Amino acid sequence: MTNYYNDVYIKDKYSLLASKKYNPVVIPNVNKIIEDYYMGEKSIELAESKYQEITIKYLKNKYKKIDLIISGDLQNQILSSTLASSKFKLPTLGIYSACASFIEGIIIASSIINNNKCNIIVSTSSHNLVSEKQFRFPVEYGAVRKRVNTCTASGSVSAIITNEKSNIKIESSTIGFITQTNHRDANDMGSAMAPSCAEVLNMHLKNTNRSIDYYDLILTGDLGEYGLKIMKRYFKIINGKSLNNVIDSGNIFYKDKNIYAGASGPACLPLVFFDYIIPKKKYKKILLIGTGSMHSVTSTNLKVPIPSISHAIGLEVNC
Amino acid sequence: MKNEEYDKLIKEIVVEDNIVGNIIISFFSGGLIGLIGEIISNFIFKNFNTTLSDSYMITFMIFIFIGSLLTGLGFFDKILSVCKCGLIVPSTGFANTMTSSAMDTRSEGFIKGIGSSIFKLTGSIILYGIVFGIIFGFIRGMLL
C-alpha cells in the first residue's frame, strides 16, 4: 500500500549513541554519546528505557506541545518503550516490527498528521546486551560467532514529525508485506530480510510509477554485508534492473574491522540517516527502507522459517 | 522466486565459515587444555597426599573455578573467539555456560532470576549426560 503526504515534515531529532565499540560512522554528528550500558540502573533493560527517555525528554522540553508518542524496540512486550513513555503522561502507541519499527512509526505518524495538525514524536532504541540476551545467548556466554552474525548497535533516536515546514519532507510511504522463505538460521538475518526489502522496493516503484534513478539514494536498514548483496541480486531477478544507488546502514555502520557482517537494531537506520547521510548534504531524494526480521526465540526453537517485513518512506531533503 | 532458488542464491553469496580451520584450532587448543590439566593433576598427585582420582577431581574443580572467574571478568568470550571450541568442550565451557546464565539474570533476583535460569543452557547437558550415562552403564554391565 502506497500513501502520499502533502505537508508532513521531520522537524528535529535527538540521537544518542551508547557505545563507541568498532568506531561507528555517526560519532562526529550524534547529539549525545554515553558510554554506559547500565546508566546507574539495576539492569540493562531499564538502561535501554533510560536511553529512550533521554531522547524523548529533550524533544518534549524543546517543543512543549506534543500530542502523541509512537515508540518501539526489541524487548519482550516492548518494555523499554513503555517504561520510557510512562514518564511523560502523553498518549502513546507502542509498535513492533523489529528493526523496521522506526519506519513503521513514521508511516503511522505521517498518516495521522496528514489529516490533522499535531506534533508526534517517533522514538526507538536498541541495546546490544539486551538483544544478545533476548535473541541469542547470555551476554558473557562464549558462543562462536558466524561470519553472518550482526552486532546490534546501542542507542536511541527520537524524531519529531509535524506540519511545520522543515528541511526533510516526507512525501510518500509504502507498507510492505511479510515474506517467508525456507531460511531458518536466526544468525543470518540479512538473508531472511533481503526478499522483503527487495519486494517493498519493487512495490514502491511500481505503485508510484518511478524508476530507480528517481531516488538519489536508497538507504536500507540492517541487511549487513551479505544481505545487501542478496537483496541486489533478488531485486534484479524480480525487477530486471540493477541497483547502484543503494547503501545499507548496517553495512557501513562500523568503521573498524570486526568479526561481524555489520550492525543491526532499530536504532541503526535512523542513526545513520540523521547523523551520517543528512550531514553529507549530498542527496536530495532519499528512500528509506526499514527491514525487520520478525523471529523470536520460540519461532527459532520451533524451526519456523523466519518471517520478515520491510516498510519504505520517500523523503525530499532540502539543505 | 521459488524457495529452492532463493536457498541457492544464499549459498552462492554467503561465505561459509572455515569449518576445517576451526576444527584444527579447536583440536590444538583443546589438547593444550588437556595437557595443562594432566600437568596439574600429576603435580597434585605427586606433591599432595591424594589418590589419582582425587587429583583429577581437584583439577576439574580448578578448571571450573578458572572458567567461572574468566567469565565473570569478561575475558572468556574474547579468549574463546581465538581458541574456538577447544575451550567449550572441557569443563571450562560448562562453567562458562552456567556463570553467564547466572550473570544475565542476576538483576531478576536470586530465586526467579539466578535460581531458575542458571541451568537454562546446561540443563540439557546434565539431563542427557545422566540419561546416556545410564544407557551406556547398562550396556557395559550387560557385556562385561
Boltz contact constraints between the chains, C-beta under 6 A:
constraints:
  - contact:
      token1: [A, 42]
      token2: [B, 107]
      max_distance: 6.0
  - contact:
      token1: [A, 43]
      token2: [B, 107]
      max_distance: 6.0
  - contact:
      token1: [A, 133]
      token2: [B, 104]
      max_distance: 6.0
  - contact:
      token1: [A, 138]
      token2: [B, 100]
      max_distance: 6.0
  - contact:
      token1: [A, 138]
      token2: [B, 101]
      max_distance: 6.0
  - contact:
      token1: [A, 138]
      token2: [B, 104]
      max_distance: 6.0
  - contact:
      token1: [A, 139]
      token2: [B, 104]
      max_distance: 6.0
  - contact:
      token1: [A, 140]
      token2: [B, 71]
      max_distance: 6.0
  - contact:
      token1: [A, 140]
      token2: [B, 100]
      max_distance: 6.0
  - contact:
      token1: [A, 140]
      token2: [B, 103]
      max_distance: 6.0
  - contact:
      token1: [A, 141]
      token2: [B, 100]
      max_distance: 6.0
  - contact:
      token1: [A, 142]
      token2: [B, 76]
      max_distance: 6.0
  - contact:
      token1: [A, 142]
      token2: [B, 77]
      max_distance: 6.0
  - contact:
      token1: [A, 142]
      token2: [B, 80]
      max_distance: 6.0
  - contact:
      token1: [A, 142]
      token2: [B, 96]
      max_distance: 6.0
  - contact:
      token1: [A, 144]
      token2: [B, 84]
      max_distance: 6.0
  - contact:
      token1: [A, 146]
      token2: [B, 17]
      max_distance: 6.0
  - contact:
      token1: [A, 147]
      token2: [B, 17]
      max_distance: 6.0
  - contact:
      token1: [A, 148]
      token2: [B, 14]
      max_distance: 6.0
  - contact:
      token1: [A, 181]
      token2: [B, 3]
      max_distance: 6.0
  - contact:
      token1: [A, 181]
      token2: [B, 6]
      max_distance: 6.0
  - contact:
      token1: [A, 182]
      token2: [B, 3]
      max_distance: 6.0
  - contact:
      token1: [A, 182]
      token2: [B, 7]
      max_distance: 6.0
  - contact:
      token1: [A, 191]
      token2: [B, 10]
      max_distance: 6.0
  - contact:
      token1: [A, 226]
      token2: [B, 13]
      max_distance: 6.0
  - contact:
      token1: [A, 226]
      token2: [B, 14]
      max_distance: 6.0
  - contact:
      token1: [A, 229]
      token2: [B, 13]
      max_distance: 6.0
  - contact:
      token1: [A, 230]
      token2: [B, 13]
      max_distance: 6.0
  - contact:
      token1: [A, 233]
      token2: [B, 9]
      max_distance: 6.0
  - contact:
      token1: [A, 237]
      token2: [B, 1]
      max_distance: 6.0
